[in-house]
Amino acid sequence: MGKERLNKYLASCGVCSRREADRLIEQGRVFVDGQRADMGMQVDGSEQITVNGKLLHGKNEKVVLAYYKPIGVTCTEKDKFADKKVTELVNYPVRVTYAGRLDKDSEGLLLLTNDGDLIHAMMQGSAGHEKEYIVKINKEITDEFLEKMSRGLYLRELKVQTKPCKTEKIGKFTFKIVLTQGVNRQIRRMCKELGCEVKALKRIRIVNVELANLKPGQYRRVENDELRVLYNLCDCEL
C-alpha cells in the first residue's frame, strides 16, 4: 500500500473531513506511533494512529446513507443546546456524519457518510453539484419571480451574488429549484430579496441521489449503480 497524506488518510477512515483533520493535527490531537503528528506527513496505514486518544482501526468500508431529515432536527455534532441532532437520531453501526447541511426549519434529503473524501468533494462550491428542492412561499408565483430567481440574485445581507439556477412552477404557491452552490439559507434569502417568505422547504435530490419514498426519520443505504454514479460525479474513488 502506497503512502498518502495523513489528513487524507484520516478522511478516508471516516474520522472527519480533510479540513477538520488539518485542524486536529495542528492542535496536537493526532499521534502517529506515539509521536505528535506533523502537518503534511505521509502514512501507509501500518502505523499506530490515535485521534483524541482513541486508536484508529484503519479504513472502513465506505458507507453512504440517504436520510430524510425531519423539520426540527439540527445538522450539528457539537451544539449542546440542540434538542435533536442528526447524528444522534440515525442509529447505524458505522459512525457517519453529514455531507452538507440542511436548515433546522427545512426537511428532506441529507447524505450521511463515513467517507471524508466524499464530504470534502461535495462541500466544494466550485464543483457545481446539483441539489433540488420543492419550495412553498406565501405569495402566488409569477413568471417574473421565476425568471429573477433563475438568473441569480444579489443577497445584500451576505453581499453575495447567487449563480444562475433552474426553476419550475409546480403549484400556485409552489416551485422547484435546482441549485449548484451552497450559500447559507440561500433559498430563504433569495425569496426574501423578492419580498416573499418561505413557508415550507424540502430537499428532494442531491447530485443523483433522490429522496424517493423515504418518510421523515427514515434512511436507506446508497448502493450499487447509484453509489458508483455518485462517486463518479463527485470525482471520488470508491
C-alpha positions, 0 to 999 in steps of 0.5 A: 500500500502506497503512502498518502497524506495523513489528513487524507488518510484520516478522511478516508477512515471516516474520522472527519473531513480533510479540513477538520483533520488539518485542524486536529493535527495542528492542535496536537490531537493526532499521534502517529506511533506515539509521536505528535503528528506533523502537518503534511506527513505521509502514512501507509496505514501500518502505523499506530494512529490515535485521534483524541486518544482513541486508536484508529482501526484503519479504513472502513468500508465506505458507507453512504446513507440517504436520510430524510431529515425531519423539520426540527432536527439540527445538522450539528455534532457539537451544539449542546443546546440542540434538542435533536441532532442528526447524528444522534437520531440515525442509529447505524453501526458505522459512525457517519456524519453529514455531507452538507447541511440542511436548515433546522426549519427545512426537511428532506434529503441529507447524505450521511457518510463515513467517507471524508473524501466524499464530504470534502468533494461535495462541500466544494462550491466550485464543483457545481453539484446539483441539489433540488428542492420543492419550495412553498412561499406565501405569495402566488408565483409569477413568471417574473419571480421565476425568471429573477430567481433563475438568473441569480440574485444579489443577497445584500445581507451576505453581499453575495451574488447567487449563480444562475439556477433552474426553476419550475412552477409546480403549484400556485404557491409552489416551485422547484429549484435546482441549485449548484452552490451552497450559500447559507439559507440561500433559498430563504434569502433569495425569496426574501430579496423578492419580498416573499417568505418561505413557508415550507422547504424540502430537499428532494435530490442531491447530485443523483441521489433522490429522496424517493419514498423515504418518510421523515426519520427514515434512511436507506443505504446508497448502493450499487449503480447509484453509489458508483454514479455518485462517486463518479460525479463527485470525482471520488474513488470508491 
